[in-house]
């Protein structure tokens, strides 16, 4: 039995970023590190979720 296509989603609403969060992000974000990661993903195709899900779960658990 074919399913009906989903209706288009509403575009996300814009939420103002608090100045202290923006300042923190600007201090911790390293453009070179980010671009290096993007180049690595493009070159290798990235990693499947299974490759790092345990690490993500550990962070969520606080261990």
N, CA, C and O atoms as a Tripos MOL2 file, in Angstrom:
@<TRIPOS>MOLECULE
protein
  252   251    63     0     0
PROTEIN
NO_CHARGES

@<TRIPOS>ATOM
      1 N           0.8340   -1.1580    0.0000 N.3       1 UNK1
      2 CA          0.0000    0.0000    0.0000 C.3       1 UNK1
      3 C           0.8940    1.2430    0.0000 C.2       1 UNK1
      4 O           1.6640    1.4250    0.9430 O.2       1 UNK1
      5 N           0.8230    2.1000   -1.0170 N.am      2 UNK2
      6 CA          1.6850    3.2900   -1.0790 C.3       2 UNK2
      7 C           1.2940    4.3010   -0.0100 C.2       2 UNK2
      8 O           0.1170    4.4860    0.3010 O.2       2 UNK2
      9 N           2.3020    4.9420    0.5370 N.am      3 UNK3
     10 CA          2.0500    5.9580    1.5430 C.3       3 UNK3
     11 C           1.9190    7.3240    0.8800 C.2       3 UNK3
     12 O           2.4760    7.5800   -0.1880 O.2       3 UNK3
     13 N           1.1770    8.1730    1.5380 N.am      4 UNK4
     14 CA          0.9970    9.5340    1.0340 C.3       4 UNK4
     15 C           2.2610   10.3440    1.2900 C.2       4 UNK4
     16 O           2.8730   10.1890    2.3470 O.2       4 UNK4
     17 N           2.6740   11.2010    0.3640 N.am      5 UNK5
     18 CA          3.8490   12.0540    0.6230 C.3       5 UNK5
     19 C           3.5400   13.0350    1.7470 C.2       5 UNK5
     20 O           2.4070   13.4890    1.9020 O.2       5 UNK5
     21 N           4.5510   13.3460    2.5120 N.am      6 UNK6
     22 CA          4.4000   14.3070    3.5990 C.3       6 UNK6
     23 C           4.2670   15.7150    3.0370 C.2       6 UNK6
     24 O           4.8900   16.0500    2.0290 O.2       6 UNK6
     25 N           3.4520   16.5380    3.6920 N.am      7 UNK7
     26 CA          3.3620   17.9290    3.2300 C.3       7 UNK7
     27 C           4.6790   18.6560    3.5220 C.2       7 UNK7
     28 O           5.4150   18.2620    4.4270 O.2       7 UNK7
     29 N           4.9750   19.6990    2.7720 N.am      8 UNK8
     30 CA          6.2300   20.4240    3.0250 C.3       8 UNK8
     31 C           6.2470   20.9900    4.4430 C.2       8 UNK8
     32 O           5.2280   21.4530    4.9560 O.2       8 UNK8
     33 N           7.4030   20.9430    5.0510 N.am      9 UNK9
     34 CA          7.5630   21.4700    6.4090 C.3       9 UNK9
     35 C           7.6850   22.9820    6.3660 C.2       9 UNK9
     36 O           8.1640   23.5610    5.3900 O.2       9 UNK9
     37 N           7.2370   23.6090    7.4480 N.am     10 UNK10
     38 CA          7.4130   25.0530    7.5710 C.3      10 UNK10
     39 C           8.8910   25.3620    7.7580 C.2      10 UNK10
     40 O           9.6020   24.5760    8.3830 O.2      10 UNK10
     41 N           9.3710   26.4800    7.2350 N.am     11 UNK11
     42 CA         10.7810   26.8390    7.4530 C.3      11 UNK11
     43 C          11.0140   27.1060    8.9380 C.2      11 UNK11
     44 O          10.1050   27.5420    9.6450 O.2      11 UNK11
     45 N          12.2280   26.8450    9.4070 N.am     12 UNK12
     46 CA         12.5040   27.0930   10.8310 C.3      12 UNK12
     47 C          12.3850   28.5810   11.1500 C.2      12 UNK12
     48 O          12.6540   29.4400   10.3100 O.2      12 UNK12
     49 N          11.9800   28.8560   12.3690 N.am     13 UNK13
     50 CA         11.8890   30.2500   12.7870 C.3      13 UNK13
     51 C          13.2430   30.7100   13.3130 C.2      13 UNK13
     52 O          14.0150   29.9180   13.8520 O.2      13 UNK13
     53 N          13.5100   31.9600   13.1540 N.am     14 UNK14
     54 CA         14.7670   32.5300   13.6100 C.3      14 UNK14
     55 C          14.6760   32.8260   15.1070 C.2      14 UNK14
     56 O          13.6950   33.3960   15.5850 O.2      14 UNK14
     57 N          15.7140   32.4280   15.8310 N.am     15 UNK15
     58 CA         15.7770   32.6710   17.2690 C.3      15 UNK15
     59 C          17.0230   33.4980   17.5400 C.2      15 UNK15
     60 O          18.1110   33.1310   17.0960 O.2      15 UNK15
     61 N          16.8870   34.6140   18.2630 N.am     16 UNK16
     62 CA         18.0690   35.4240   18.5320 C.3      16 UNK16
     63 C          19.0780   34.6680   19.4080 C.2      16 UNK16
     64 O          18.6990   33.9550   20.3370 O.2      16 UNK16
     65 N          20.3420   34.8360   19.0990 N.am     17 UNK17
     66 CA         21.4130   34.1970   19.8650 C.3      17 UNK17
     67 C          21.8560   35.1620   20.9570 C.2      17 UNK17
     68 O          22.2140   36.3050   20.6720 O.2      17 UNK17
     69 N          21.8320   34.6980   22.2230 N.am     18 UNK18
     70 CA         22.2820   35.5860   23.3010 C.3      18 UNK18
     71 C          23.7320   36.0080   23.0840 C.2      18 UNK18
     72 O          24.5430   35.1990   22.6340 O.2      18 UNK18
     73 N          24.0760   37.2570   23.3940 N.am     19 UNK19
     74 CA         25.4370   37.7550   23.1570 C.3      19 UNK19
     75 C          26.5120   36.9180   23.8400 C.2      19 UNK19
     76 O          27.5890   36.7240   23.2770 O.2      19 UNK19
     77 N          26.2360   36.4150   25.0510 N.am     20 UNK20
     78 CA         27.2560   35.6150   25.7460 C.3      20 UNK20
     79 C          27.4960   34.2780   25.0470 C.2      20 UNK20
     80 O          28.6180   33.7730   25.0550 O.2      20 UNK20
     81 N          26.4580   33.6970   24.4420 N.am     21 UNK21
     82 CA         26.6410   32.4550   23.6960 C.3      21 UNK21
     83 C          27.4370   32.7180   22.4200 C.2      21 UNK21
     84 O          28.3170   31.9360   22.0590 O.2      21 UNK21
     85 N          27.1310   33.8000   21.7530 N.am     22 UNK22
     86 CA         27.8640   34.1820   20.5480 C.3      22 UNK22
     87 C          29.3360   34.4380   20.8710 C.2      22 UNK22
     88 O          30.2130   34.0100   20.1210 O.2      22 UNK22
     89 N          29.6150   35.1270   21.9710 N.am     23 UNK23
     90 CA         31.0000   35.4020   22.3710 C.3      23 UNK23
     91 C          31.7450   34.1090   22.6640 C.2      23 UNK23
     92 O          32.8950   33.9460   22.2560 O.2      23 UNK23
     93 N          31.0880   33.1780   23.3790 N.am     24 UNK24
     94 CA         31.7080   31.8840   23.6790 C.3      24 UNK24
     95 C          32.0310   31.1380   22.3780 C.2      24 UNK24
     96 O          33.1280   30.6030   22.2180 O.2      24 UNK24
     97 N          31.0650   31.1080   21.4540 N.am     25 UNK25
     98 CA         31.2700   30.3940   20.1970 C.3      25 UNK25
     99 C          32.4230   30.9980   19.4010 C.2      25 UNK25
    100 O          33.2200   30.2710   18.8070 O.2      25 UNK25
    101 N          32.5090   32.3090   19.3900 N.am     26 UNK26
    102 CA         33.5830   32.9680   18.6550 C.3      26 UNK26
    103 C          34.9480   32.6820   19.2730 C.2      26 UNK26
    104 O          35.9510   32.6380   18.5600 O.2      26 UNK26
    105 N          34.9980   32.4880   20.5850 N.am     27 UNK27
    106 CA         36.2670   32.1910   21.2570 C.3      27 UNK27
    107 C          36.7040   30.7490   21.0560 C.2      27 UNK27
    108 O          37.9010   30.4640   21.0200 O.2      27 UNK27
    109 N          35.7420   29.8300   20.9230 N.am     28 UNK28
    110 CA         36.0910   28.4070   20.8720 C.3      28 UNK28
    111 C          36.1400   27.8340   19.4610 C.2      28 UNK28
    112 O          36.6950   26.7530   19.2640 O.2      28 UNK28
    113 N          35.5750   28.5250   18.4760 N.am     29 UNK29
    114 CA         35.5290   28.0070   17.1170 C.3      29 UNK29
    115 C          36.8440   28.2820   16.3980 C.2      29 UNK29
    116 O          37.3180   29.4170   16.3560 O.2      29 UNK29
    117 N          37.4180   27.2370   15.8410 N.am     30 UNK30
    118 CA         38.6710   27.3690   15.0990 C.3      30 UNK30
    119 C          38.3830   27.0670   13.6230 C.2      30 UNK30
    120 O          38.1390   25.9190   13.2510 O.2      30 UNK30
    121 N          38.4140   28.1060   12.7960 N.am     31 UNK31
    122 CA         38.0810   27.9610   11.3760 C.3      31 UNK31
    123 C          39.0000   26.9580   10.7050 C.2      31 UNK31
    124 O          38.5360   26.1280    9.9240 O.2      31 UNK31
    125 N          40.3020   27.0160   10.9930 N.am     32 UNK32
    126 CA         41.2420   26.0810   10.3510 C.3      32 UNK32
    127 C          40.9200   24.6360   10.7140 C.2      32 UNK32
    128 O          40.9520   23.7560    9.8540 O.2      32 UNK32
    129 N          40.6090   24.3900   11.9830 N.am     33 UNK33
    130 CA         40.2630   23.0380   12.4240 C.3      33 UNK33
    131 C          38.9790   22.5550   11.7410 C.2      33 UNK33
    132 O          38.8890   21.4010   11.3220 O.2      33 UNK33
    133 N          37.9980   23.4390   11.6320 N.am     34 UNK34
    134 CA         36.7390   23.1000   10.9710 C.3      34 UNK34
    135 C          36.9750   22.7410    9.5020 C.2      34 UNK34
    136 O          36.4900   21.7140    9.0270 O.2      34 UNK34
    137 N          37.7150   23.5840    8.7880 N.am     35 UNK35
    138 CA         37.9680   23.3410    7.3670 C.3      35 UNK35
    139 C          38.7930   22.0720    7.1570 C.2      35 UNK35
    140 O          38.5880   21.3540    6.1780 O.2      35 UNK35
    141 N          39.7150   21.7950    8.0630 N.am     36 UNK36
    142 CA         40.4870   20.5510    7.9810 C.3      36 UNK36
    143 C          39.5590   19.3490    8.1030 C.2      36 UNK36
    144 O          39.7090   18.3660    7.3780 O.2      36 UNK36
    145 N          38.6080   19.4290    9.0120 N.am     37 UNK37
    146 CA         37.6350   18.3500    9.1760 C.3      37 UNK37
    147 C          36.7650   18.1750    7.9420 C.2      37 UNK37
    148 O          36.4920   17.0470    7.5320 O.2      37 UNK37
    149 N          36.3260   19.2800    7.3440 N.am     38 UNK38
    150 CA         35.5090   19.2100    6.1300 C.3      38 UNK38
    151 C          36.3050   18.5750    4.9980 C.2      38 UNK38
    152 O          35.7840   17.7300    4.2700 O.2      38 UNK38
    153 N          37.5710   18.9790    4.8460 N.am     39 UNK39
    154 CA         38.4070   18.3930    3.7920 C.3      39 UNK39
    155 C          38.5870   16.8950    4.0190 C.2      39 UNK39
    156 O          38.5700   16.1170    3.0650 O.2      39 UNK39
    157 N          38.7600   16.4870    5.2800 N.am     40 UNK40
    158 CA         38.9250   15.0750    5.6010 C.3      40 UNK40
    159 C          37.6600   14.2890    5.2500 C.2      40 UNK40
    160 O          37.7390   13.2030    4.6760 O.2      40 UNK40
    161 N          36.5060   14.8370    5.5940 N.am     41 UNK41
    162 CA         35.2470   14.1550    5.2760 C.3      41 UNK41
    163 C          35.0790   14.0290    3.7690 C.2      41 UNK41
    164 O          34.6750   12.9760    3.2760 O.2      41 UNK41
    165 N          35.3840   15.0900    3.0350 N.am     42 UNK42
    166 CA         35.2750   15.0310    1.5710 C.3      42 UNK42
    167 C          36.2230   13.9940    0.9910 C.2      42 UNK42
    168 O          35.8630   13.2870    0.0490 O.2      42 UNK42
    169 N          37.4240   13.8930    1.5360 N.am     43 UNK43
    170 CA         38.4260   12.9760    1.0060 C.3      43 UNK43
    171 C          38.1180   11.5140    1.3390 C.2      43 UNK43
    172 O          38.3560   10.6280    0.5190 O.2      43 UNK43
    173 N          37.5910   11.2620    2.5350 N.am     44 UNK44
    174 CA         37.4030    9.8790    2.9800 C.3      44 UNK44
    175 C          35.9610    9.4110    2.9490 C.2      44 UNK44
    176 O          35.6900    8.2170    3.0740 O.2      44 UNK44
    177 N          35.0350   10.3450    2.7820 N.am     45 UNK45
    178 CA         33.6290    9.9660    2.8070 C.3      45 UNK45
    179 C          33.0530    9.9580    4.2110 C.2      45 UNK45
    180 O          31.8850    9.6160    4.3970 O.2      45 UNK45
    181 N          33.8490   10.3280    5.1970 N.am     46 UNK46
    182 CA         33.3580   10.3780    6.5690 C.3      46 UNK46
    183 C          33.3290    9.0190    7.2200 C.2      46 UNK46
    184 O          33.8670    8.0510    6.6840 O.2      46 UNK46
    185 N          32.6970    8.9470    8.3810 N.am     47 UNK47
    186 CA         32.5950    7.7030    9.1260 C.3      47 UNK47
    187 C          31.1300    7.3830    9.3660 C.2      47 UNK47
    188 O          30.3100    8.2910    9.4980 O.2      47 UNK47
    189 N          30.7940    6.0990    9.4250 N.am     48 UNK48
    190 CA         29.4050    5.7520    9.7600 C.3      48 UNK48
    191 C          29.1290    6.0740   11.2280 C.2      48 UNK48
    192 O          30.0510    6.1320   12.0410 O.2      48 UNK48
    193 N          27.8770    6.2800   11.5520 N.am     49 UNK49
    194 CA         27.4830    6.6150   12.9160 C.3      49 UNK49
    195 C          27.9920    5.5810   13.9130 C.2      49 UNK49
    196 O          28.3790    5.9330   15.0280 O.2      49 UNK49
    197 N          27.9960    4.3270   13.5290 N.am     50 UNK50
    198 CA         28.4410    3.2580   14.4280 C.3      50 UNK50
    199 C          29.8890    3.4520   14.8790 C.2      50 UNK50
    200 O          30.2830    2.9420   15.9270 O.2      50 UNK50
    201 N          30.6760    4.1770   14.1010 N.am     51 UNK51
    202 CA         32.0890    4.3690   14.4230 C.3      51 UNK51
    203 C          32.2960    5.2790   15.6280 C.2      51 UNK51
    204 O          33.3380    5.2090   16.2800 O.2      51 UNK51
    205 N          31.3230    6.1310   15.9310 N.am     52 UNK52
    206 CA         31.5380    7.0450   17.0490 C.3      52 UNK52
    207 C          30.3380    7.1720   17.9870 C.2      52 UNK52
    208 O          30.3420    8.0380   18.8610 O.2      52 UNK52
    209 N          29.3140    6.3340   17.8280 N.am     53 UNK53
    210 CA         28.1340    6.4310   18.6790 C.3      53 UNK53
    211 C          28.4720    6.1640   20.1470 C.2      53 UNK53
    212 O          27.8850    6.7910   21.0290 O.2      53 UNK53
    213 N          29.3970    5.2550   20.4250 N.am     54 UNK54
    214 CA         29.7680    4.9700   21.8150 C.3      54 UNK54
    215 C          30.3590    6.2150   22.4780 C.2      54 UNK54
    216 O          30.0910    6.4850   23.6490 O.2      54 UNK54
    217 N          31.1550    6.9630   21.7360 N.am     55 UNK55
    218 CA         31.7380    8.1970   22.2810 C.3      55 UNK55
    219 C          30.6500    9.2310   22.5700 C.2      55 UNK55
    220 O          30.6950    9.9080   23.5980 O.2      55 UNK55
    221 N          29.6820    9.3550   21.6770 N.am     56 UNK56
    222 CA         28.5930   10.2980   21.8830 C.3      56 UNK56
    223 C          27.7710    9.8860   23.1010 C.2      56 UNK56
    224 O          27.4110   10.7270   23.9250 O.2      56 UNK56
    225 N          27.4770    8.6000   23.2130 N.am     57 UNK57
    226 CA         26.7150    8.1190   24.3600 C.3      57 UNK57
    227 C          27.4490    8.3690   25.6690 C.2      57 UNK57
    228 O          26.8250    8.7110   26.6730 O.2      57 UNK57
    229 N          28.7700    8.2030   25.6690 N.am     58 UNK58
    230 CA         29.5630    8.4480   26.8810 C.3      58 UNK58
    231 C          29.4810    9.9140   27.2880 C.2      58 UNK58
    232 O          29.3880   10.2220   28.4760 O.2      58 UNK58
    233 N          29.5140   10.8060   26.3290 N.am     59 UNK59
    234 CA         29.4000   12.2360   26.6370 C.3      59 UNK59
    235 C          28.0250   12.5350   27.2310 C.2      59 UNK59
    236 O          27.9140   13.2970   28.1920 O.2      59 UNK59
    237 N          26.9820   11.9380   26.6640 N.am     60 UNK60
    238 CA         25.6380   12.1580   27.1780 C.3      60 UNK60
    239 C          25.5150   11.6450   28.6120 C.2      60 UNK60
    240 O          24.8840   12.2840   29.4550 O.2      60 UNK60
    241 N          26.1200   10.4920   28.8820 N.am     61 UNK61
    242 CA         26.0680    9.9150   30.2330 C.3      61 UNK61
    243 C          26.9600   10.6840   31.2100 C.2      61 UNK61
    244 O          26.8070   10.5500   32.4240 O.2      61 UNK61
    245 N          27.8790   11.4790   30.6920 N.am     62 UNK62
    246 CA         28.7850   12.2320   31.5520 C.3      62 UNK62
    247 C          29.9940   11.4400   31.9980 C.2      62 UNK62
    248 O          30.6520   11.7980   32.9740 O.2      62 UNK62
    249 N          30.2880   10.3630   31.2860 N.am     63 UNK63
    250 CA         31.4630    9.5510   31.6610 C.3      63 UNK63
    251 C          32.6370    9.7980   30.7610 C.2      63 UNK63
    252 O          33.6940    9.1950   30.9450 O.2      63 UNK63
@<TRIPOS>BOND
     1     1     2 1
     2     2     3 1
     3     3     4 2
     4     3     5 am
     5     5     6 1
     6     6     7 1
     7     7     8 2
     8     7     9 am
     9     9    10 1
    10    10    11 1
    11    11    12 2
    12    11    13 am
    13    13    14 1
    14    14    15 1
    15    15    16 2
    16    15    17 am
    17    17    18 1
    18    18    19 1
    19    19    20 2
    20    19    21 am
    21    21    22 1
    22    22    23 1
    23    23    24 2
    24    23    25 am
    25    25    26 1
    26    26    27 1
    27    27    28 2
    28    27    29 am
    29    29    30 1
    30    30    31 1
    31    31    32 2
    32    31    33 am
    33    33    34 1
    34    34    35 1
    35    35    36 2
    36    35    37 am
    37    37    38 1
    38    38    39 1
    39    39    40 2
    40    39    41 am
    41    41    42 1
    42    42    43 1
    43    43    44 2
    44    43    45 am
    45    45    46 1
    46    46    47 1
    47    47    48 2
    48    47    49 am
    49    49    50 1
    50    50    51 1
    51    51    52 2
    52    51    53 am
    53    53    54 1
    54    54    55 1
    55    55    56 2
    56    55    57 am
    57    57    58 1
    58    58    59 1
    59    59    60 2
    60    59    61 am
    61    61    62 1
    62    62    63 1
    63    63    64 2
    64    63    65 am
    65    65    66 1
    66    66    67 1
    67    67    68 2
    68    67    69 am
    69    69    70 1
    70    70    71 1
    71    71    72 2
    72    71    73 am
    73    73    74 1
    74    74    75 1
    75    75    76 2
    76    75    77 am
    77    77    78 1
    78    78    79 1
    79    79    80 2
    80    79    81 am
    81    81    82 1
    82    82    83 1
    83    83    84 2
    84    83    85 am
    85    85    86 1
    86    86    87 1
    87    87    88 2
    88    87    89 am
    89    89    90 1
    90    90    91 1
    91    91    92 2
    92    91    93 am
    93    93    94 1
    94    94    95 1
    95    95    96 2
    96    95    97 am
    97    97    98 1
    98    98    99 1
    99    99   100 2
   100    99   101 am
   101   101   102 1
   102   102   103 1
   103   103   104 2
   104   103   105 am
   105   105   106 1
   106   106   107 1
   107   107   108 2
   108   107   109 am
   109   109   110 1
   110   110   111 1
   111   111   112 2
   112   111   113 am
   113   113   114 1
   114   114   115 1
   115   115   116 2
   116   115   117 am
   117   117   118 1
   118   118   119 1
   119   119   120 2
   120   119   121 am
   121   121   122 1
   122   122   123 1
   123   123   124 2
   124   123   125 am
   125   125   126 1
   126   126   127 1
   127   127   128 2
   128   127   129 am
   129   129   130 1
   130   130   131 1
   131   131   132 2
   132   131   133 am
   133   133   134 1
   134   134   135 1
   135   135   136 2
   136   135   137 am
   137   137   138 1
   138   138   139 1
   139   139   140 2
   140   139   141 am
   141   141   142 1
   142   142   143 1
   143   143   144 2
   144   143   145 am
   145   145   146 1
   146   146   147 1
   147   147   148 2
   148   147   149 am
   149   149   150 1
   150   150   151 1
   151   151   152 2
   152   151   153 am
   153   153   154 1
   154   154   155 1
   155   155   156 2
   156   155   157 am
   157   157   158 1
   158   158   159 1
   159   159   160 2
   160   159   161 am
   161   161   162 1
   162   162   163 1
   163   163   164 2
   164   163   165 am
   165   165   166 1
   166   166   167 1
   167   167   168 2
   168   167   169 am
   169   169   170 1
   170   170   171 1
   171   171   172 2
   172   171   173 am
   173   173   174 1
   174   174   175 1
   175   175   176 2
   176   175   177 am
   177   177   178 1
   178   178   179 1
   179   179   180 2
   180   179   181 am
   181   181   182 1
   182   182   183 1
   183   183   184 2
   184   183   185 am
   185   185   186 1
   186   186   187 1
   187   187   188 2
   188   187   189 am
   189   189   190 1
   190   190   191 1
   191   191   192 2
   192   191   193 am
   193   193   194 1
   194   194   195 1
   195   195   196 2
   196   195   197 am
   197   197   198 1
   198   198   199 1
   199   199   200 2
   200   199   201 am
   201   201   202 1
   202   202   203 1
   203   203   204 2
   204   203   205 am
   205   205   206 1
   206   206   207 1
   207   207   208 2
   208   207   209 am
   209   209   210 1
   210   210   211 1
   211   211   212 2
   212   211   213 am
   213   213   214 1
   214   214   215 1
   215   215   216 2
   216   215   217 am
   217   217   218 1
   218   218   219 1
   219   219   220 2
   220   219   221 am
   221   221   222 1
   222   222   223 1
   223   223   224 2
   224   223   225 am
   225   225   226 1
   226   226   227 1
   227   227   228 2
   228   227   229 am
   229   229   230 1
   230   230   231 1
   231   231   232 2
   232   231   233 am
   233   233   234 1
   234   234   235 1
   235   235   236 2
   236   235   237 am
   237   237   238 1
   238   238   239 1
   239   239   240 2
   240   239   241 am
   241   241   242 1
   242   242   243 1
   243   243   244 2
   244   243   245 am
   245   245   246 1
   246   246   247 1
   247   247   248 2
   248   247   249 am
   249   249   250 1
   250   250   251 1
   251   251   252 2
@<TRIPOS>SUBSTRUCTURE
     1 UNK1         2 RESIDUE 1 A UNK
     2 UNK2         6 RESIDUE 1 A UNK
     3 UNK3        10 RESIDUE 1 A UNK
     4 UNK4        14 RESIDUE 1 A UNK
     5 UNK5        18 RESIDUE 1 A UNK
     6 UNK6        22 RESIDUE 1 A UNK
     7 UNK7        26 RESIDUE 1 A UNK
     8 UNK8        30 RESIDUE 1 A UNK
     9 UNK9        34 RESIDUE 1 A UNK
    10 UNK10       38 RESIDUE 1 A UNK
    11 UNK11       42 RESIDUE 1 A UNK
    12 UNK12       46 RESIDUE 1 A UNK
    13 UNK13       50 RESIDUE 1 A UNK
    14 UNK14       54 RESIDUE 1 A UNK
    15 UNK15       58 RESIDUE 1 A UNK
    16 UNK16       62 RESIDUE 1 A UNK
    17 UNK17       66 RESIDUE 1 A UNK
    18 UNK18       70 RESIDUE 1 A UNK
    19 UNK19       74 RESIDUE 1 A UNK
    20 UNK20       78 RESIDUE 1 A UNK
    21 UNK21       82 RESIDUE 1 A UNK
    22 UNK22       86 RESIDUE 1 A UNK
    23 UNK23       90 RESIDUE 1 A UNK
    24 UNK24       94 RESIDUE 1 A UNK
    25 UNK25       98 RESIDUE 1 A UNK
    26 UNK26      102 RESIDUE 1 A UNK
    27 UNK27      106 RESIDUE 1 A UNK
    28 UNK28      110 RESIDUE 1 A UNK
    29 UNK29      114 RESIDUE 1 A UNK
    30 UNK30      118 RESIDUE 1 A UNK
    31 UNK31      122 RESIDUE 1 A UNK
    32 UNK32      126 RESIDUE 1 A UNK
    33 UNK33      130 RESIDUE 1 A UNK
    34 UNK34      134 RESIDUE 1 A UNK
    35 UNK35      138 RESIDUE 1 A UNK
    36 UNK36      142 RESIDUE 1 A UNK
    37 UNK37      146 RESIDUE 1 A UNK
    38 UNK38      150 RESIDUE 1 A UNK
    39 UNK39      154 RESIDUE 1 A UNK
    40 UNK40      158 RESIDUE 1 A UNK
    41 UNK41      162 RESIDUE 1 A UNK
    42 UNK42      166 RESIDUE 1 A UNK
    43 UNK43      170 RESIDUE 1 A UNK
    44 UNK44      174 RESIDUE 1 A UNK
    45 UNK45      178 RESIDUE 1 A UNK
    46 UNK46      182 RESIDUE 1 A UNK
    47 UNK47      186 RESIDUE 1 A UNK
    48 UNK48      190 RESIDUE 1 A UNK
    49 UNK49      194 RESIDUE 1 A UNK
    50 UNK50      198 RESIDUE 1 A UNK
    51 UNK51      202 RESIDUE 1 A UNK
    52 UNK52      206 RESIDUE 1 A UNK
    53 UNK53      210 RESIDUE 1 A UNK
    54 UNK54      214 RESIDUE 1 A UNK
    55 UNK55      218 RESIDUE 1 A UNK
    56 UNK56      222 RESIDUE 1 A UNK
    57 UNK57      226 RESIDUE 1 A UNK
    58 UNK58      230 RESIDUE 1 A UNK
    59 UNK59      234 RESIDUE 1 A UNK
    60 UNK60      238 RESIDUE 1 A UNK
    61 UNK61      242 RESIDUE 1 A UNK
    62 UNK62      246 RESIDUE 1 A UNK
    63 UNK63      250 RESIDUE 1 A UNK
